[in-house]
Amino acid sequence: MDKKERKNRTLAENRKARHDFFIEEVYEAGIELIGTEVKSIRMGKVNLKESYAEIKNGEMFIVGMHISPYEMGNIFNRDPLRDRKLLLHKEEILKLQQLSQRDGYTLIPLSLYLKNGRVKLSVAVAKGKKNYDKRDALLEKAHKRDVDREVKERNRM
């Protein structure tokens, strides 16, 4: 493992987000955690599937992110689904608030990762896809896979 791999390590990813949404902009945010939550996240016991971000009173929170209780945390464990504060500059929060208030847009987490020993969350401004958009994306992906397969076959000969 080289230095760059050690610095940025993905702990959890919201794979369904890219399937269900068009990603407009991505921001990096710190996240306010308690010690046992950090240990649990480092073990990979976190789920971003049903989570989203919202802005309340000029502060940004992640809602619905499930962090399993740390096994050896006993009394120090917190509620697995509690709202956690995201750490961003005030200008970024205001900009994200304006972007998310447009019709059909929302703030969703894409991935949770370690950066220089700190847990970071990438948050995206996203617009929901309709069913026909999802079907088009799947067809395009299948077509690209077929073309790549053909190119690989021709290069073998």
Secondary structure, 3 states (H helix, E strand, C coil): CCHHHHHEEEEEECHHHHHHEEEEEEEEEEECCCHHHHHHHHCCCEECCCCEEEEECCEEEEECCEECCCCCCHHHCCCCCCCEEEECCHHHHHHHHHHHCCCCEEEEEEEEEEECCEEEEEEEEEEECCHHHHHHHHHHHHHHHHHHHHHHHHHHC
